[in-house]
Amino acid sequence: MWSVGLTKRAVKQLDSLPRAIQQKFDLLAKELEISGPLRANWPNYSALKGQGQRYHCHIKKGRPTYVACWEVVNKEIKLIEVYYVGTHEKVPY
């Protein structure tokens, strides 16, 4: 099992999203916890090139598209930190 945390910024972002998107994110977070950071079963999942162990995927496609970004903070103790949850237009990559 992995530990999944959110940055303060990600918590605020998540709280401002529609409830349906929050529920989809909760599902993603549970999958990250159980299966780890590699989530190829989510739409547009990929590693972010040149950024270490950072990944992203789409929570919801369409308009607007919602995205989640996370990174492996510590592989030894299995710690993942989500640093962005929100619309595609504001993704920090």
GIMO-V7588 format. One record per residue. RES is the residue in three letters. OMEGA is omega in degrees with one decimal (none if undefined). Layout:
BEGIN
res;omega
RES;OMEGA
RES;OMEGA
END
This chain:
BEGIN
res;omega
MET;176.8
TRP;171.9
SER;-179.2
VAL;177.4
GLY;176.4
LEU;173.1
THR;177.5
LYS;179.3
ARG;-179.7
ALA;177.4
VAL;178.5
LYS;179.5
GLN;-178.6
LEU;-179.6
ASP;-177.7
SER;-177.1
LEU;175.5
PRO;-175.8
ARG;-179.3
ALA;178.6
ILE;176.8
GLN;-179.6
GLN;177.1
LYS;176.7
PHE;178.3
ASP;177.7
LEU;176.9
LEU;-179.3
ALA;178.8
LYS;177.2
GLU;177.3
LEU;-179.6
GLU;-175.5
ILE;-169.6
SER;178.1
GLY;-169.4
PRO;-178.0
LEU;-172.3
ARG;-177.0
ALA;179.8
ASN;178.0
TRP;-178.1
PRO;176.4
ASN;176.3
TYR;171.7
SER;170.5
ALA;178.4
LEU;-174.1
LYS;177.0
GLY;-177.5
GLN;177.6
GLY;-178.0
GLN;177.6
ARG;-175.2
TYR;174.0
HIS;172.3
CYS;176.0
HIS;175.9
ILE;177.9
LYS;176.3
LYS;178.7
GLY;-179.5
ARG;-7.2
PRO;173.9
THR;178.1
TYR;-172.1
VAL;170.4
ALA;177.0
CYS;179.5
TRP;177.4
GLU;174.2
VAL;-178.6
VAL;-179.7
ASN;-178.1
LYS;-177.8
GLU;-179.7
ILE;176.6
LYS;-178.9
LEU;178.3
ILE;176.3
GLU;175.0
VAL;-177.0
TYR;176.8
TYR;171.6
VAL;-179.9
GLY;-176.7
THR;-177.4
HIS;-176.3
GLU;-173.8
LYS;-177.4
VAL;-177.6
PRO;173.8
TYR;none
END
